[in-house]
Amino acid sequence: MDHQITTASDFRSTSIPNLYQLDTLLRCHICKDFLKIPVLTPCGHTFCSLCIREHLNNQPNCPLCLFEFRESLLRSEFLVNEVIQSYTSIRPTLIDALKIQKPIADEDKMPKPQDSSLIELISESENDDSNTADDDLQIVSTSERKPAKRSMTDILPLSSKPSKRTFTMFRSERIKKKPKSNEQMAQCPICQQFYPLKALEKTHLDECLTLQSLGKKSKPPKNFNADLKSQDKETSRPKSKTPETDENFRDEVSHVDKYLNSMAKSEYQRLPKINFTSMNLSQIKQKLMSLGLSTSGTRQNFIKRYNHYEMLWNSNFCDSLEPVDESELKRQLLSWDVSHNKPPQNTNNNGGISKLMMMKSSGKSSSYRKLLENFKNDKFNRKGWIVMFQKDFSRLIKEAKLKIKTSSPKTSDLTEQIHEEVHEGKMQGVQVTDEQQMEEGQEIILSEKQEVNEKTFQMKI
Amino acid sequence: MAGQEGACVTKRLQNELLQLLCSTTRSISAFPEDDNDLTYWTGYVTGPQGTPYSDLKFKISLNFPESYPFHPPKVKFVSPMWHPNVDMSGNICLDILKEKWSAVYNVETILLSLQSLLGEPNNRSPLNAVAAELWDRDMEEYKKKVLACYEEIEDC
């Protein structure tokens, strides 16, 4: 849905910092993102379906209030789902529209403010010029950010003088449900016209945005097609119910319709929780096979795989309004499998060089790490190591030889350095005796190295 | 999008980071150690006023597992710490980091709990029995011990 990381604090720099709270409320407390397929717990809290199911796999209680309950008691919240979808779709434009920007002083277009709070502010700052009144307003509205930033719930400003004024401002904004004909004017970021702030937020922005998007391209809302499909299937409601003239509100209507048409799907049965302790391996295997799941790995892998699939399945078919089909679930399971159920590593011993060669071609760094894991114990795969770094070894030796040939008084240092390099290239400080144990194909390298050693030795003397 | 736990960890941690950066609580802070690895964080906690730890700043390491937030991060004091519920290598005995962990906790709540732990040690299950005993007996002496153990943080 939204791949960008957003936080509720995005609203702190807007003209309605209080939207911070709304934004926070629409987020899941587990993933801190907007609720995806929200479900209600018996204790009245709401989480993403997958988040809470995953949590319940670990401990059977509500993470907020620790109320104990079973996973089968989760109920999907269709309304919240649509609220969030509709909210997230307008959120970026909402933030843009509410960004505090210096109002362009254009007195002619601006009706004079007659209203209480603003006038108070202006008179306080003993200005008669309405141009500077604009500035004053600007100052107030920016300083409003600071107190709001102090903590999540506490938006009451400090008691210093300037913030007292802020407070008035704040209050006047908060109570602006009362019909007051004249108040702060703001410029619409889309059509550049000035409107009363209230009107701008409530209606004008939506209109302007839909108009604009229609002007460019009348893009159908994301879920519109699915919506139509479900309408066809489930209700006798004619499609033409949405008249052409309603196009401006198409997006809005789509979410409302989706909510009205939402109903729990019962084609698929929920997958039960299984107590694996009493089952033997082949029984578990059969269970997985009957669901068409992979049966690779260990018993532990099987159990984890089933549990994860059960979670995906139940979240998808019990909670989601728009369930994906089984194959998509299997794909999700597979990608989860890849990152979680790694096949047991047996890189050593019998695996031998051929395996290493394969690893080398696929990705040197990972196999390098695998080898390094056993570096200090006796399982260490010497041959593999030699093969892997053969190129580097021969290159280093070549370089060393070259440098020795063109030797100068500085050679001792150089060879020393090279010597170290060779060591490092091989295996961070392994002893020469160890190296000598390496047989086959390394003899040349070794002899050459000894040459280097001897030369270094001579130089030192 | 869903089901990718690894992605879920980093996404959530990014979100928390953003939130912490926006927060104005002065006495706590935290930041990932490395730009490429979001699972290791370093945090700083300032001791609460009116406690033997007031105005002292402590460094903390947080290591988030793959299964975060379903499992708690490993939290340790990096700075030397003389406290009933902290052992000599910095391990912390705090219920919310163990069995009382909940997926709704985050870095901020962890650091705040650590901060309050400084002022209100749980002396019933001490890791540092000497400190626990001294806390109940002689506050002056306790404070001296704390200060003797304390090391100023330079790099911050």
Interface residues (C-beta under 8 A of the other chain):
Chain A: M1 I5 T7 A8 S9 R12 H29 I30 C31 K32 D33 K36 L50 C51 E54 H55 N57 N58 P63 L64 L66 K149 R150 S151 H308 L312 S315 Q332 L333 S335 W336 S339 H340
Chain B: M1 A2 G3 Q4 E5 G6 C8 K11 R12 Q14 N15 E16 L18 Q19 C22 T24 T25 E66 S67 P69 F70 H71 S102 A103 V104 N106
